Amino acid sequence: MFSKLYLELERELRYNKRAAEAVENKIHRLFIEYSGREGVERLKIMDFCGTHEWSITYYGLRSLMPRGLELVAGPGCPVCVVPSHYIEEAIKLSFEGVVVYAYGDVYKLRAKRSVKGAFSLSEARSLGADVRVVQDVLSAARDASSHGKPSVFIAVGFETAAPAYAWAILRDHLPGNLKLLSLVKLTPPAMFYSLEVSREKPTEPPISGVIAPGHVSTITGAKAWVPVAENYGIPVVVSGFEPLDVLVSILEILRQLVAGRAEVVIEYKRSVSWHGDVKAQSAVNRVFEVVDDAWRGIGFLPKSGLRIRDNYRRHDAIAEYGVRELKPGMWEKDMPPGCRCAEVVLGKAYPTHCPLFMKSCTPLKPIGPCMVSIEGTCAIWARYGSREFLDELAREIGEAS
């Protein structure tokens, strides 16, 4: 039985290797055709999901690309864009006797300013605050129900996470003592902003294609990206997360560029549909309202965040504890000095362009938010490297031409 299973696995690996080589060869041929015809030496494709960036870096997909075809990461990490202000507010609550629940990466996220000597929730806990790491909102609900103390769950995420928060409220899973601090962000506005920013610098090529987020699109549907293709005239491919998924998505973008098309295509058909999860969308719309929201290091983006509606304000930490909301006039660049995470998030810089990267800012001692979460580009590059990372190291030791 084992030997049969092993042979099947071996055949599958051989098939995937042959398929990957075939796709790689087609990518090279189409890039040469397109760049020669259009007279471009560099072409940028942006991925919009931290898991895509993980796959691209972990599997070394950049090393398979032709020189001149750049894969850049976009705002695919929801933790990276949580404003320092809200982390500071959460730390403050934790020192005031409120039990604060957070995901592991939010727990380590460093604020720009300290609150009573703590720059993060983990530091607040070391100073006596009651901060607890959980895997999901229902775990927080069960724990809060057991002790009955005033509690707050920091609800971070993109459209993928929002339905879980909405259903927890609609199905009455939250005890009365647990409130949600909704910091959910919406990805399309960030995609529009990133594409605009990519066109500001004439010496840099703009984004010519987008690998759209697969998890988010499971909820929103591929239809969410139609305005991107129509308004910016570039291909958008909703991709899965296996290395072959990503390679096929890059190939489809090049096919469209060569053909002069700009369409939304679903590569991740095993999970994503055109209209998405309509029930999940309905639940989110019932519980949350769309607001202009602040993104760390970037600023306010119109209609890019979710806050709990007045009908459900009994579950809202902002209403319960008077959490001060950021306004456009209050927002300031909230990155640590020297940190270029905001530019990395927008695809304007690689992690190696940051003077802190792998020097004072490391996965064990993160300074910037991009180094905290496993979906953060800096954290991914620090752990798994990349062609650009290796090229930078080679230049530093004088091994590159």
PyMOL commands that set and color helices and strands:
alter all, ss='L'
color gray80, all
select helices_A, chain A and resi 2-38+50-58+61-64+84-95+104-108+121-126+137-147+162-170+187-198+214-220+222-232+243-259+278-287+310-315+317-321+341-345+351-353+369-371+377-384+387-396
alter helices_A, ss='H'
color red, helices_A
select strands_A, chain A and resi 43-47+69-73+99-102+131-133+151-157+178-184+207-212+236-238+264-266+288-295+299-308
alter strands_A, ss='S'
color yellow, strands_A
deselect
rebuild
show_as cartoon
